[in-house]
């Protein structure tokens, strides 16, 4: 019998009124890996998270957490999820110690020693009230209660939004990688693509509810090229290069992002009268922007 994936969605569609938040989205989060879900604000990332938690029902398609429907069988799905939202919505009147005790009651697998080690690592004073913590401190408290029952699936919905770089590095570096290295799975959504690029194993790109590209990040890097081309005479419009996802620039110098078929793209560039003056690998953000532009044109 095939082992169920930590998170699997097929043909997921969700509307709010007449607005399509997700449009036929399919994705899989594999065991022991970090899946980065990237897209602009409003692209559908939070809707995906809320569907994963059973807080919303899909209008079409299905979503499963370790093979379980989170709406029909929340007790089987939610017990295996740790969740941290962008809002870090936890009771402000509680102290850190009270919050840990309160959460402990809900999870039979809560690990007291691990929770205490996280509290110390995050430098959270046990008697300080949540409302008196900084935004970064509240994020760390939220992450503590998401991790302390050692869930096999961790959902992070824009966890670093509004945080300073040091706190972001704590959350997205050491913690995320530690969880994945222990064999658990992380689904991490963000509009900050440089952060996703730093920690993700696999990437799903969402634009207006549609998945425009999905692959392991190493494959994405290997498949895409960035070429800077020069012309002897200034151009008033972008060169038409078959196989290019995007072309930006002006005058004599232009930059092309392409997906595979590099030899064919180079030949096409030569046919336009251009010469390549630099070649490299684009960033994840450059690839995402190029993919979005290509999908719009498509």
DOVEX-380173 format. One record per residue (C-alpha): residue in three letters; x, z, y. Coordinates in steps of 0.5 Angstrom, whole numbers. Layout:
// residues N
<node><res>ala</res><x>X</x><z>Z</z><y>Y</y></node>
...
//
This chain:
// residues 298
<node><res>unk</res><x>0</x><z>0</z><y>0</y></node>
<node><res>unk</res><x>3</x><z>-2</z><y>7</y></node>
<node><res>unk</res><x>4</x><z>4</z><y>11</y></node>
<node><res>unk</res><x>0</x><z>4</z><y>18</y></node>
<node><res>unk</res><x>3</x><z>2</z><y>24</y></node>
<node><res>unk</res><x>3</x><z>8</z><y>29</y></node>
<node><res>unk</res><x>-1</x><z>4</z><y>34</y></node>
<node><res>unk</res><x>-4</x><z>-3</z><y>33</y></node>
<node><res>unk</res><x>-9</x><z>-7</z><y>37</y></node>
<node><res>unk</res><x>-12</x><z>-14</z><y>36</y></node>
<node><res>unk</res><x>-16</x><z>-18</z><y>41</y></node>
<node><res>unk</res><x>-17</x><z>-12</z><y>45</y></node>
<node><res>unk</res><x>-22</x><z>-14</z><y>51</y></node>
<node><res>unk</res><x>-25</x><z>-9</z><y>56</y></node>
<node><res>unk</res><x>-29</x><z>-10</z><y>62</y></node>
<node><res>unk</res><x>-31</x><z>-6</z><y>68</y></node>
<node><res>unk</res><x>-37</x><z>-9</z><y>71</y></node>
<node><res>unk</res><x>-35</x><z>-16</z><y>71</y></node>
<node><res>unk</res><x>-27</x><z>-15</z><y>72</y></node>
<node><res>unk</res><x>-23</x><z>-16</z><y>66</y></node>
<node><res>unk</res><x>-18</x><z>-10</z><y>65</y></node>
<node><res>unk</res><x>-16</x><z>-13</z><y>58</y></node>
<node><res>unk</res><x>-17</x><z>-20</z><y>56</y></node>
<node><res>unk</res><x>-15</x><z>-21</z><y>48</y></node>
<node><res>unk</res><x>-9</x><z>-17</z><y>48</y></node>
<node><res>unk</res><x>-5</x><z>-16</z><y>41</y></node>
<node><res>unk</res><x>1</x><z>-11</z><y>40</y></node>
<node><res>unk</res><x>4</x><z>-7</z><y>35</y></node>
<node><res>unk</res><x>8</x><z>-1</z><y>36</y></node>
<node><res>unk</res><x>13</x><z>0</z><y>30</y></node>
<node><res>unk</res><x>16</x><z>6</z><y>28</y></node>
<node><res>unk</res><x>22</x><z>9</z><y>31</y></node>
<node><res>unk</res><x>22</x><z>5</z><y>37</y></node>
<node><res>unk</res><x>21</x><z>5</z><y>44</y></node>
<node><res>unk</res><x>15</x><z>0</z><y>46</y></node>
<node><res>unk</res><x>16</x><z>-2</z><y>54</y></node>
<node><res>unk</res><x>9</x><z>-4</z><y>57</y></node>
<node><res>unk</res><x>10</x><z>-7</z><y>63</y></node>
<node><res>unk</res><x>6</x><z>-10</z><y>69</y></node>
<node><res>unk</res><x>4</x><z>-10</z><y>76</y></node>
<node><res>unk</res><x>-1</x><z>-4</z><y>78</y></node>
<node><res>unk</res><x>-8</x><z>-6</z><y>75</y></node>
<node><res>unk</res><x>-5</x><z>-10</z><y>70</y></node>
<node><res>unk</res><x>-9</x><z>-7</z><y>64</y></node>
<node><res>unk</res><x>-3</x><z>-2</z><y>62</y></node>
<node><res>unk</res><x>-7</x><z>5</z><y>63</y></node>
<node><res>unk</res><x>-13</x><z>2</z><y>60</y></node>
<node><res>unk</res><x>-9</x><z>0</z><y>54</y></node>
<node><res>unk</res><x>-7</x><z>8</z><y>54</y></node>
<node><res>unk</res><x>-14</x><z>10</z><y>55</y></node>
<node><res>unk</res><x>-17</x><z>6</z><y>49</y></node>
<node><res>unk</res><x>-11</x><z>8</z><y>45</y></node>
<node><res>unk</res><x>-13</x><z>16</z><y>46</y></node>
<node><res>unk</res><x>-21</x><z>14</z><y>45</y></node>
<node><res>unk</res><x>-23</x><z>15</z><y>52</y></node>
<node><res>unk</res><x>-26</x><z>8</z><y>52</y></node>
<node><res>unk</res><x>-29</x><z>3</z><y>47</y></node>
<node><res>unk</res><x>-26</x><z>-4</z><y>47</y></node>
<node><res>unk</res><x>-32</x><z>-9</z><y>48</y></node>
<node><res>unk</res><x>-28</x><z>-14</z><y>43</y></node>
<node><res>unk</res><x>-23</x><z>-13</z><y>38</y></node>
<node><res>unk</res><x>-20</x><z>-6</z><y>35</y></node>
<node><res>unk</res><x>-15</x><z>-1</z><y>36</y></node>
<node><res>unk</res><x>-12</x><z>3</z><y>31</y></node>
<node><res>unk</res><x>-7</x><z>10</z><y>31</y></node>
<node><res>unk</res><x>-4</x><z>10</z><y>24</y></node>
<node><res>unk</res><x>-10</x><z>6</z><y>21</y></node>
<node><res>unk</res><x>-15</x><z>11</z><y>25</y></node>
<node><res>unk</res><x>-20</x><z>9</z><y>30</y></node>
<node><res>unk</res><x>-19</x><z>14</z><y>36</y></node>
<node><res>unk</res><x>-26</x><z>13</z><y>38</y></node>
<node><res>unk</res><x>-29</x><z>14</z><y>31</y></node>
<node><res>unk</res><x>-24</x><z>19</z><y>28</y></node>
<node><res>unk</res><x>-21</x><z>22</z><y>34</y></node>
<node><res>unk</res><x>-19</x><z>28</z><y>30</y></node>
<node><res>unk</res><x>-14</x><z>24</z><y>25</y></node>
<node><res>unk</res><x>-12</x><z>20</z><y>31</y></node>
<node><res>unk</res><x>-11</x><z>25</z><y>37</y></node>
<node><res>unk</res><x>-7</x><z>30</z><y>33</y></node>
<node><res>unk</res><x>-1</x><z>25</z><y>32</y></node>
<node><res>unk</res><x>-1</x><z>23</z><y>39</y></node>
<node><res>unk</res><x>3</x><z>27</z><y>45</y></node>
<node><res>unk</res><x>1</x><z>24</z><y>52</y></node>
<node><res>unk</res><x>3</x><z>24</z><y>59</y></node>
<node><res>unk</res><x>0</x><z>21</z><y>64</y></node>
<node><res>unk</res><x>2</x><z>19</z><y>71</y></node>
<node><res>unk</res><x>-2</x><z>24</z><y>74</y></node>
<node><res>unk</res><x>1</x><z>30</z><y>70</y></node>
<node><res>unk</res><x>-6</x><z>33</z><y>70</y></node>
<node><res>unk</res><x>-5</x><z>40</z><y>68</y></node>
<node><res>unk</res><x>-9</x><z>46</z><y>70</y></node>
<node><res>unk</res><x>-5</x><z>49</z><y>76</y></node>
<node><res>unk</res><x>-7</x><z>56</z><y>76</y></node>
<node><res>unk</res><x>-4</x><z>57</z><y>69</y></node>
<node><res>unk</res><x>4</x><z>59</z><y>69</y></node>
<node><res>unk</res><x>8</x><z>55</z><y>65</y></node>
<node><res>unk</res><x>8</x><z>61</z><y>59</y></node>
<node><res>unk</res><x>1</x><z>61</z><y>59</y></node>
<node><res>unk</res><x>0</x><z>53</z><y>59</y></node>
<node><res>unk</res><x>5</x><z>53</z><y>53</y></node>
<node><res>unk</res><x>0</x><z>59</z><y>49</y></node>
<node><res>unk</res><x>-6</x><z>55</z><y>51</y></node>
<node><res>unk</res><x>-3</x><z>48</z><y>48</y></node>
<node><res>unk</res><x>-1</x><z>52</z><y>42</y></node>
<node><res>unk</res><x>-8</x><z>54</z><y>40</y></node>
<node><res>unk</res><x>-10</x><z>46</z><y>39</y></node>
<node><res>unk</res><x>-4</x><z>44</z><y>35</y></node>
<node><res>unk</res><x>-2</x><z>47</z><y>28</y></node>
<node><res>unk</res><x>4</x><z>44</z><y>28</y></node>
<node><res>unk</res><x>7</x><z>47</z><y>35</y></node>
<node><res>unk</res><x>14</x><z>48</z><y>34</y></node>
<node><res>unk</res><x>15</x><z>55</z><y>38</y></node>
<node><res>unk</res><x>23</x><z>54</z><y>38</y></node>
<node><res>unk</res><x>23</x><z>47</z><y>40</y></node>
<node><res>unk</res><x>18</x><z>48</z><y>46</y></node>
<node><res>unk</res><x>22</x><z>54</z><y>48</y></node>
<node><res>unk</res><x>28</x><z>49</z><y>48</y></node>
<node><res>unk</res><x>25</x><z>44</z><y>52</y></node>
<node><res>unk</res><x>23</x><z>49</z><y>57</y></node>
<node><res>unk</res><x>30</x><z>51</z><y>58</y></node>
<node><res>unk</res><x>33</x><z>44</z><y>58</y></node>
<node><res>unk</res><x>27</x><z>42</z><y>64</y></node>
<node><res>unk</res><x>29</x><z>49</z><y>67</y></node>
<node><res>unk</res><x>22</x><z>51</z><y>68</y></node>
<node><res>unk</res><x>21</x><z>59</z><y>70</y></node>
<node><res>unk</res><x>16</x><z>62</z><y>65</y></node>
<node><res>unk</res><x>12</x><z>65</z><y>70</y></node>
<node><res>unk</res><x>12</x><z>60</z><y>75</y></node>
<node><res>unk</res><x>5</x><z>57</z><y>76</y></node>
<node><res>unk</res><x>4</x><z>50</z><y>75</y></node>
<node><res>unk</res><x>1</x><z>49</z><y>82</y></node>
<node><res>unk</res><x>8</x><z>51</z><y>85</y></node>
<node><res>unk</res><x>12</x><z>46</z><y>81</y></node>
<node><res>unk</res><x>15</x><z>40</z><y>85</y></node>
<node><res>unk</res><x>12</x><z>34</z><y>82</y></node>
<node><res>unk</res><x>18</x><z>33</z><y>78</y></node>
<node><res>unk</res><x>17</x><z>40</z><y>75</y></node>
<node><res>unk</res><x>10</x><z>38</z><y>73</y></node>
<node><res>unk</res><x>12</x><z>32</z><y>70</y></node>
<node><res>unk</res><x>17</x><z>36</z><y>66</y></node>
<node><res>unk</res><x>11</x><z>41</z><y>64</y></node>
<node><res>unk</res><x>7</x><z>36</z><y>62</y></node>
<node><res>unk</res><x>12</x><z>33</z><y>58</y></node>
<node><res>unk</res><x>14</x><z>39</z><y>54</y></node>
<node><res>unk</res><x>7</x><z>40</z><y>52</y></node>
<node><res>unk</res><x>6</x><z>33</z><y>50</y></node>
<node><res>unk</res><x>13</x><z>34</z><y>45</y></node>
<node><res>unk</res><x>12</x><z>41</z><y>43</y></node>
<node><res>unk</res><x>8</x><z>39</z><y>37</y></node>
<node><res>unk</res><x>13</x><z>34</z><y>35</y></node>
<node><res>unk</res><x>8</x><z>28</z><y>35</y></node>
<node><res>unk</res><x>10</x><z>22</z><y>31</y></node>
<node><res>unk</res><x>7</x><z>18</z><y>37</y></node>
<node><res>unk</res><x>8</x><z>19</z><y>44</y></node>
<node><res>unk</res><x>4</x><z>15</z><y>50</y></node>
<node><res>unk</res><x>8</x><z>15</z><y>57</y></node>
<node><res>unk</res><x>3</x><z>12</z><y>62</y></node>
<node><res>unk</res><x>7</x><z>11</z><y>68</y></node>
<node><res>unk</res><x>11</x><z>18</z><y>67</y></node>
<node><res>unk</res><x>16</x><z>17</z><y>73</y></node>
<node><res>unk</res><x>12</x><z>14</z><y>78</y></node>
<node><res>unk</res><x>13</x><z>18</z><y>85</y></node>
<node><res>unk</res><x>19</x><z>22</z><y>82</y></node>
<node><res>unk</res><x>26</x><z>23</z><y>84</y></node>
<node><res>unk</res><x>32</x><z>19</z><y>80</y></node>
<node><res>unk</res><x>35</x><z>25</z><y>77</y></node>
<node><res>unk</res><x>28</x><z>27</z><y>74</y></node>
<node><res>unk</res><x>27</x><z>20</z><y>72</y></node>
<node><res>unk</res><x>33</x><z>19</z><y>68</y></node>
<node><res>unk</res><x>32</x><z>26</z><y>65</y></node>
<node><res>unk</res><x>25</x><z>23</z><y>62</y></node>
<node><res>unk</res><x>27</x><z>16</z><y>61</y></node>
<node><res>unk</res><x>34</x><z>17</z><y>58</y></node>
<node><res>unk</res><x>35</x><z>23</z><y>54</y></node>
<node><res>unk</res><x>28</x><z>25</z><y>52</y></node>
<node><res>unk</res><x>25</x><z>18</z><y>50</y></node>
<node><res>unk</res><x>31</x><z>16</z><y>46</y></node>
<node><res>unk</res><x>31</x><z>23</z><y>43</y></node>
<node><res>unk</res><x>24</x><z>22</z><y>41</y></node>
<node><res>unk</res><x>25</x><z>15</z><y>38</y></node>
<node><res>unk</res><x>32</x><z>17</z><y>35</y></node>
<node><res>unk</res><x>28</x><z>22</z><y>31</y></node>
<node><res>unk</res><x>24</x><z>17</z><y>28</y></node>
<node><res>unk</res><x>18</x><z>18</z><y>32</y></node>
<node><res>unk</res><x>15</x><z>12</z><y>36</y></node>
<node><res>unk</res><x>14</x><z>12</z><y>44</y></node>
<node><res>unk</res><x>10</x><z>7</z><y>48</y></node>
<node><res>unk</res><x>12</x><z>7</z><y>55</y></node>
<node><res>unk</res><x>8</x><z>4</z><y>61</y></node>
<node><res>unk</res><x>11</x><z>2</z><y>67</y></node>
<node><res>unk</res><x>11</x><z>-3</z><y>73</y></node>
<node><res>unk</res><x>19</x><z>-1</z><y>74</y></node>
<node><res>unk</res><x>22</x><z>-6</z><y>70</y></node>
<node><res>unk</res><x>29</x><z>-4</z><y>71</y></node>
<node><res>unk</res><x>27</x><z>3</z><y>68</y></node>
<node><res>unk</res><x>24</x><z>0</z><y>62</y></node>
<node><res>unk</res><x>30</x><z>-5</z><y>61</y></node>
<node><res>unk</res><x>34</x><z>1</z><y>60</y></node>
<node><res>unk</res><x>30</x><z>5</z><y>55</y></node>
<node><res>unk</res><x>26</x><z>0</z><y>51</y></node>
<node><res>unk</res><x>27</x><z>-3</z><y>44</y></node>
<node><res>unk</res><x>21</x><z>-8</z><y>45</y></node>
<node><res>unk</res><x>17</x><z>-10</z><y>51</y></node>
<node><res>unk</res><x>10</x><z>-13</z><y>52</y></node>
<node><res>unk</res><x>9</x><z>-16</z><y>59</y></node>
<node><res>unk</res><x>2</x><z>-16</z><y>61</y></node>
<node><res>unk</res><x>-1</x><z>-20</z><y>67</y></node>
<node><res>unk</res><x>-8</x><z>-19</z><y>69</y></node>
<node><res>unk</res><x>-10</x><z>-16</z><y>62</y></node>
<node><res>unk</res><x>-7</x><z>-22</z><y>58</y></node>
<node><res>unk</res><x>0</x><z>-21</z><y>55</y></node>
<node><res>unk</res><x>4</x><z>-27</z><y>57</y></node>
<node><res>unk</res><x>10</x><z>-25</z><y>53</y></node>
<node><res>unk</res><x>12</x><z>-20</z><y>47</y></node>
<node><res>unk</res><x>19</x><z>-19</z><y>43</y></node>
<node><res>unk</res><x>25</x><z>-14</z><y>42</y></node>
<node><res>unk</res><x>28</x><z>-14</z><y>48</y></node>
<node><res>unk</res><x>35</x><z>-16</z><y>45</y></node>
<node><res>unk</res><x>31</x><z>-23</z><y>43</y></node>
<node><res>unk</res><x>28</x><z>-23</z><y>50</y></node>
<node><res>unk</res><x>35</x><z>-23</z><y>53</y></node>
<node><res>unk</res><x>38</x><z>-28</z><y>48</y></node>
<node><res>unk</res><x>33</x><z>-33</z><y>49</y></node>
<node><res>unk</res><x>33</x><z>-33</z><y>57</y></node>
<node><res>unk</res><x>38</x><z>-36</z><y>62</y></node>
<node><res>unk</res><x>39</x><z>-36</z><y>69</y></node>
<node><res>unk</res><x>42</x><z>-42</z><y>72</y></node>
<node><res>unk</res><x>45</x><z>-43</z><y>79</y></node>
<node><res>unk</res><x>45</x><z>-50</z><y>81</y></node>
<node><res>unk</res><x>48</x><z>-54</z><y>87</y></node>
<node><res>unk</res><x>46</x><z>-60</z><y>91</y></node>
<node><res>unk</res><x>51</x><z>-65</z><y>95</y></node>
<node><res>unk</res><x>45</x><z>-66</z><y>100</y></node>
<node><res>unk</res><x>39</x><z>-60</z><y>102</y></node>
<node><res>unk</res><x>33</x><z>-61</z><y>98</y></node>
<node><res>unk</res><x>26</x><z>-60</z><y>102</y></node>
<node><res>unk</res><x>22</x><z>-58</z><y>95</y></node>
<node><res>unk</res><x>24</x><z>-55</z><y>88</y></node>
<node><res>unk</res><x>27</x><z>-59</z><y>83</y></node>
<node><res>unk</res><x>23</x><z>-61</z><y>77</y></node>
<node><res>unk</res><x>26</x><z>-59</z><y>71</y></node>
<node><res>unk</res><x>23</x><z>-59</z><y>65</y></node>
<node><res>unk</res><x>24</x><z>-53</z><y>61</y></node>
<node><res>unk</res><x>24</x><z>-48</z><y>67</y></node>
<node><res>unk</res><x>20</x><z>-42</z><y>68</y></node>
<node><res>unk</res><x>21</x><z>-42</z><y>75</y></node>
<node><res>unk</res><x>26</x><z>-45</z><y>80</y></node>
<node><res>unk</res><x>27</x><z>-41</z><y>87</y></node>
<node><res>unk</res><x>32</x><z>-43</z><y>93</y></node>
<node><res>unk</res><x>32</x><z>-47</z><y>99</y></node>
<node><res>unk</res><x>37</x><z>-53</z><y>101</y></node>
<node><res>unk</res><x>43</x><z>-54</z><y>97</y></node>
<node><res>unk</res><x>42</x><z>-48</z><y>92</y></node>
<node><res>unk</res><x>37</x><z>-46</z><y>87</y></node>
<node><res>unk</res><x>36</x><z>-41</z><y>82</y></node>
<node><res>unk</res><x>33</x><z>-43</z><y>75</y></node>
<node><res>unk</res><x>30</x><z>-38</z><y>70</y></node>
<node><res>unk</res><x>29</x><z>-42</z><y>63</y></node>
<node><res>unk</res><x>27</x><z>-40</z><y>56</y></node>
<node><res>unk</res><x>31</x><z>-43</z><y>51</y></node>
<node><res>unk</res><x>33</x><z>-50</z><y>50</y></node>
<node><res>unk</res><x>39</x><z>-49</z><y>55</y></node>
<node><res>unk</res><x>42</x><z>-56</z><y>53</y></node>
<node><res>unk</res><x>36</x><z>-60</z><y>55</y></node>
<node><res>unk</res><x>35</x><z>-56</z><y>61</y></node>
<node><res>unk</res><x>42</x><z>-57</z><y>63</y></node>
<node><res>unk</res><x>41</x><z>-65</z><y>62</y></node>
<node><res>unk</res><x>35</x><z>-65</z><y>66</y></node>
<node><res>unk</res><x>39</x><z>-61</z><y>72</y></node>
<node><res>unk</res><x>44</x><z>-67</z><y>71</y></node>
<node><res>unk</res><x>39</x><z>-72</z><y>72</y></node>
<node><res>unk</res><x>36</x><z>-69</z><y>78</y></node>
<node><res>unk</res><x>43</x><z>-69</z><y>81</y></node>
<node><res>unk</res><x>45</x><z>-62</z><y>81</y></node>
<node><res>unk</res><x>51</x><z>-59</z><y>78</y></node>
<node><res>unk</res><x>51</x><z>-52</z><y>75</y></node>
<node><res>unk</res><x>55</x><z>-47</z><y>79</y></node>
<node><res>unk</res><x>54</x><z>-40</z><y>75</y></node>
<node><res>unk</res><x>50</x><z>-38</z><y>69</y></node>
<node><res>unk</res><x>48</x><z>-32</z><y>66</y></node>
<node><res>unk</res><x>43</x><z>-27</z><y>63</y></node>
<node><res>unk</res><x>37</x><z>-26</z><y>68</y></node>
<node><res>unk</res><x>34</x><z>-18</z><y>69</y></node>
<node><res>unk</res><x>28</x><z>-16</z><y>65</y></node>
<node><res>unk</res><x>24</x><z>-16</z><y>72</y></node>
<node><res>unk</res><x>27</x><z>-24</z><y>73</y></node>
<node><res>unk</res><x>24</x><z>-26</z><y>67</y></node>
<node><res>unk</res><x>17</x><z>-22</z><y>68</y></node>
<node><res>unk</res><x>16</x><z>-26</z><y>75</y></node>
<node><res>unk</res><x>18</x><z>-32</z><y>72</y></node>
<node><res>unk</res><x>13</x><z>-31</z><y>66</y></node>
<node><res>unk</res><x>8</x><z>-29</z><y>70</y></node>
<node><res>unk</res><x>9</x><z>-36</z><y>75</y></node>
<node><res>unk</res><x>9</x><z>-40</z><y>69</y></node>
<node><res>unk</res><x>3</x><z>-37</z><y>66</y></node>
<node><res>unk</res><x>-1</x><z>-38</z><y>73</y></node>
<node><res>unk</res><x>1</x><z>-45</z><y>73</y></node>
<node><res>unk</res><x>-1</x><z>-46</z><y>65</y></node>
//
